[in-house]
Amino acid sequence: EEQLAVEKKFSINKLAFAQEMLKLEQLAKQPATAVLANYKMALGMYNITYYGHTWELVQYYRSGSDGYFIPQNATGFQKEYYGAFKAHDFFEKAMNASTDKNFKARCLFMMAKCAQKQVHQPQYSEYKTNWDKYDDDQKAYWAKFKANNYFPQFVKEYSNTAFYKEAFSSCSYLRDFVKKK
């Protein structure tokens, strides 16, 4: 994902990013600052994934066709880069430590985005020449991808928040889920 226009005025380098994450790690240990520190760490971890706005901090090149696929023999780095597992966990920590319903909705939605990246997408190389099986598995993948495990909770508990309205207007997968498409 490319940077948004408002983000282009900001710049960061690898050292500054690492220093900020280290500072946030310490702040996350303090109850008074844990919620925001965990959230910022989650954003940092998400934004250095394939799907984030600052993926260039960890990669020099990004293929346009790699997304939604974690390689079979992935390294720890590749699992994080394509699967956003740590980002998910930090969003969950922030959500669980917060009492603000709108903020909790934001965290849960981001957990849903992370979980979506962890659904295995069928790859041509897994099927040799069995294209019918590939087509069937691809249809099953899209159904699972769109039926995010976090969406039922998000809709049930947070549909009356301002953030829910924002997410609903910007996320076609959420709209499809709600409309049962």
C-alpha positions in Angstrom: 0.0 0.0 0.0 1.4 3.4 -0.9 1.7 6.2 1.5 -1.3 8.6 1.8 -0.7 12.1 0.7 -0.7 13.4 4.3 1.9 10.8 5.2 4.4 11.9 2.5 5.6 14.9 4.7 6.8 12.4 7.4 10.0 10.5 7.1 11.6 7.9 9.3 14.7 5.8 9.1 15.4 2.4 10.5 17.3 3.6 13.5 14.6 6.1 14.5 12.0 3.4 14.0 13.9 0.9 16.2 14.5 3.5 18.9 10.8 4.5 19.0 9.7 0.8 19.2 12.2 0.3 22.1 10.8 3.3 23.9 7.2 2.0 23.3 8.2 -1.4 24.6 9.2 0.2 27.9 6.1 2.4 28.0 3.9 -0.7 27.5 5.2 -2.0 30.8 3.6 0.9 32.7 -0.1 0.6 33.3 -0.7 4.4 32.7 0.9 4.3 29.2 0.3 0.6 28.2 -2.8 1.1 26.1 -1.3 3.8 23.8 2.1 2.2 23.7 0.7 -1.2 22.7 -1.4 0.5 20.0 1.5 2.4 18.6 3.7 -0.7 18.6 0.9 -2.5 16.7 0.7 0.3 14.2 4.5 0.1 13.8 4.5 -3.6 13.3 1.6 -3.5 10.9 3.1 -0.7 8.8 6.3 -2.6 8.2 4.4 -5.6 6.8 3.8 -6.1 3.1 0.4 -4.2 3.6 1.8 -1.2 5.5 2.8 2.2 4.5 6.4 1.9 5.6 7.3 -1.6 4.3 10.4 0.0 2.8 12.0 0.0 6.3 12.4 -3.8 6.0 12.4 -4.5 2.3 14.0 -2.9 -0.7 11.5 -4.3 -3.2 7.9 -5.5 -2.9 6.2 -7.5 -5.6 2.7 -6.6 -6.5 1.6 -10.3 -6.4 3.0 -11.5 -3.0 0.2 -10.4 -0.8 -2.1 -12.7 1.1 0.3 -15.5 0.9 2.8 -16.7 3.6 5.5 -18.9 1.9 5.4 -22.6 2.9 8.9 -22.5 4.4 8.7 -18.9 5.6 11.4 -17.5 7.9 10.2 -15.7 11.0 10.6 -12.4 9.2 8.5 -13.6 6.3 5.8 -14.8 8.6 5.6 -11.4 10.2 6.0 -9.5 6.9 3.1 -11.4 5.2 1.0 -12.5 8.3 1.1 -9.5 10.7 1.0 -11.8 13.7 2.8 -9.5 16.2 0.8 -6.5 15.0 -2.4 -8.6 15.8 -1.1 -9.4 19.3 -0.3 -5.8 20.1 -3.7 -4.6 18.8 -5.2 -7.2 21.1 -3.2 -6.1 24.1 -4.2 -2.5 23.5 -7.9 -3.4 23.1 -8.0 -5.5 26.2 -6.3 -2.8 28.3 -8.6 0.0 27.1 -12.0 1.0 28.4 -12.8 3.3 25.5 -15.4 1.6 23.3 -14.5 3.4 20.1 -10.8 2.7 20.6 -11.6 -1.0 21.3 -13.5 -1.0 18.0 -10.5 0.4 16.2 -8.2 -2.3 17.7 -10.6 -5.1 16.9 -11.0 -4.0 13.3 -7.2 -3.9 13.0 -7.0 -7.4 14.5 -9.5 -8.5 11.8 -7.2 -6.9 9.1 -4.2 -8.8 10.5 -6.2 -12.1 10.7 -7.3 -11.7 7.1 -3.6 -11.8 6.1 -3.2 -15.1 7.9 -5.8 -17.0 5.8 -3.9 -19.3 3.4 -4.4 -18.3 -0.2 -4.1 -21.2 -2.7 -1.1 -20.9 -5.0 -0.8 -22.4 -8.5 2.4 -24.2 -7.5 0.5 -26.3 -4.9 -1.8 -27.9 -7.5 0.6 -29.0 -10.3 -2.2 -29.5 -13.0 -5.3 -30.0 -10.9 -6.9 -26.7 -11.8 -10.4 -27.8 -10.8 -9.2 -28.4 -7.2 -7.4 -25.0 -7.4 -10.6 -23.3 -8.5 -12.6 -25.0 -5.7 -10.0 -24.1 -3.1 -9.8 -20.5 -4.4 -13.6 -20.1 -3.9 -13.3 -21.5 -0.4 -10.4 -19.2 0.3 -12.4 -16.1 -0.7 -15.4 -17.2 1.4 -13.1 -17.6 4.5 -11.2 -14.4 3.7 -14.4 -12.4 3.6 -16.1 -14.1 6.6 -13.5 -12.8 9.1 -13.7 -14.4 12.5 -13.7 -10.9 14.2 -16.5 -9.4 12.1 -19.3 -10.9 14.2 -18.0 -9.4 17.4 -17.2 -6.2 15.7 -20.7 -5.8 14.3 -22.4 -7.0 17.5 -20.4 -5.0 20.1 -19.3 -1.9 18.2 -21.9 -1.1 15.5 -22.9 2.0 17.5 -19.4 3.5 17.5 -18.1 6.3 15.3 -15.2 4.1 14.3 -17.6 1.3 13.1 -19.3 3.8 10.7 -15.8 4.8 9.4 -14.8 1.2 8.9 -18.1 0.3 7.3 -17.8 3.1 4.8 -14.2 2.2 3.9 -14.1 -1.6 4.0 -15.9 -3.6 1.3 -15.3 -6.9 3.1 -17.1 -5.6 6.2 -20.0 -4.3 4.1 -20.2 -7.7 2.3 -20.2 -9.5 5.6 -22.9 -7.3 7.0 -25.0 -7.6 3.9 -24.3 -11.4 3.8 -22.7 -11.3 0.3 
